[in-house]
Amino acid sequence: MHRLFALPFFLVFGFAAASAAGPAPDQAADKLEVAALDTAYQLAVKNNDVEGMDRILHDDFTLVVGNGTAYSKSDLLDSVRDKSATYEQQDEEPGSQTVRVLGDTAVVTAKLWLKGESAGKAFDRKLWFSDTYVRTPEGWRYFFGQASLSLPPEEPAKQ
């Protein structure tokens, strides 16, 4: 008797719980959207585009670079306004970008080439980064970034 009562109970409440959660987000579409957003962010940095960066960065954003220094959203936007650095290159190495999505969180990893000038000194380096995006009511926002130390120079390919 208890089994007969339990089956309809679980069917009704199981379906109700599943429908209350709503449809699962389209992970493939999310990956494409976040990949494009991260590429757009790199371009905004390269172009010292304050509005573009501001639109993509989450208000509680933090970036931790290879030496352990942490920067907030306002730190980054202030450095762009001051033109502390100018970029000739701020581009992900082709084919290096990977996007992983789990629910409302996405992580982008890629190898980045940075070349330009900061405080009167030229720089040219490559590094790996991980950028974490979160889904908000306004769309995906860049919430946390971590960048490696500069990679050693690449050796020319032997023939």
C-alpha positions in Angstrom: 0.0 0.0 0.0 2.8 2.4 0.9 4.4 1.9 -2.5 1.2 2.8 -4.4 1.0 6.0 -2.5 4.7 6.9 -2.9 4.8 6.6 -6.7 2.2 9.3 -7.5 3.7 11.5 -4.7 7.2 11.4 -6.2 5.9 11.8 -9.8 3.9 14.9 -8.9 6.5 16.5 -6.8 9.4 15.4 -8.9 7.9 17.0 -12.0 7.0 20.1 -10.1 10.6 20.5 -8.8 12.0 20.0 -12.3 9.7 22.6 -13.9 10.4 25.1 -11.1 14.1 25.0 -11.9 13.3 26.0 -15.5 15.1 24.9 -18.6 18.8 24.3 -18.5 20.9 27.1 -20.2 22.3 26.2 -23.6 25.9 25.4 -22.7 27.2 25.6 -26.3 25.6 29.1 -26.7 27.1 30.2 -23.4 30.6 29.1 -24.4 30.4 31.0 -27.6 29.0 34.1 -25.9 31.7 34.1 -23.1 34.5 33.4 -25.6 33.4 36.4 -27.7 33.0 38.5 -24.6 36.5 37.7 -23.4 37.9 38.5 -26.8 36.0 41.8 -26.8 37.5 42.5 -23.3 41.1 42.0 -24.6 40.3 44.4 -27.5 38.9 47.0 -25.1 42.1 46.8 -23.0 44.2 47.1 -26.2 42.2 50.2 -27.3 42.1 51.8 -23.8 38.3 51.6 -24.1 37.0 52.6 -20.7 33.3 52.2 -21.6 33.9 48.7 -23.1 35.8 47.5 -20.1 33.3 49.0 -17.7 30.4 47.3 -19.5 32.2 43.8 -19.3 33.7 44.0 -15.8 31.6 43.0 -12.8 31.4 45.7 -10.1 33.2 43.3 -7.6 35.9 42.4 -10.1 39.4 41.4 -9.0 42.5 40.6 -11.0 45.5 38.9 -9.5 48.7 39.0 -11.5 51.7 36.8 -11.4 53.5 38.7 -8.7 50.5 38.6 -6.4 49.3 42.1 -6.9 45.5 42.4 -6.9 43.6 45.1 -8.9 39.9 46.1 -8.6 37.6 47.3 -11.4 38.3 50.9 -10.4 42.1 50.3 -10.4 41.9 49.0 -14.0 39.6 51.7 -15.2 41.7 54.4 -13.6 44.8 53.1 -15.3 43.0 53.2 -18.7 41.9 56.7 -18.1 45.5 57.7 -17.2 46.8 55.8 -20.2 49.4 54.2 -17.8 50.0 51.6 -20.5 49.5 51.6 -24.3 49.2 48.4 -26.2 50.4 47.3 -29.7 49.4 43.8 -28.9 46.8 42.5 -26.3 45.7 39.4 -28.1 44.9 35.8 -27.3 47.2 33.4 -29.1 45.1 31.8 -31.9 43.8 28.4 -30.8 44.7 28.8 -27.2 41.4 29.8 -25.8 39.3 27.3 -23.8 36.0 28.0 -22.3 34.3 25.9 -19.6 30.8 26.5 -18.4 29.1 25.2 -15.3 25.7 26.7 -14.6 26.1 30.4 -14.2 29.9 30.4 -14.1 32.3 30.2 -17.0 36.1 30.1 -17.0 38.2 31.2 -20.0 41.9 30.2 -20.2 44.2 31.3 -23.0 47.7 32.4 -23.8 48.0 36.1 -24.1 50.5 38.2 -26.0 51.1 41.7 -24.5 53.3 44.2 -26.2 53.4 48.0 -25.6 54.7 50.6 -23.3 54.1 51.3 -19.5 55.7 54.1 -17.5 58.0 54.9 -20.5 59.3 51.3 -20.7 58.6 48.9 -23.5 57.3 45.4 -22.7 56.8 42.3 -24.9 55.7 39.1 -23.1 53.4 36.2 -23.2 51.4 34.7 -20.2 48.6 32.4 -19.4 45.4 33.7 -17.8 42.2 32.4 -16.4 39.2 34.7 -16.5 36.0 33.8 -14.5 32.7 35.1 -15.8 29.4 35.0 -13.9 25.9 35.2 -15.3 24.0 38.2 -13.9 20.5 39.6 -14.7 22.4 42.0 -17.1 24.3 39.2 -18.8 27.7 37.6 -18.4 30.2 39.7 -16.5 34.0 39.3 -16.0 34.3 38.7 -12.2 37.8 37.4 -11.5 41.0 37.1 -13.4 44.4 35.5 -12.7 47.4 35.9 -14.8 50.7 34.0 -14.7 54.1 35.4 -14.6 55.7 36.1 -18.0 56.5 33.0 -19.8 60.1 32.4 -20.8 60.9 33.4 -24.4 60.0 30.8 -27.0 62.9 29.1 -28.7 62.8 29.2 -32.5 61.7 25.9 -34.1 64.6 23.7 -35.3 64.6 22.7 -38.9 
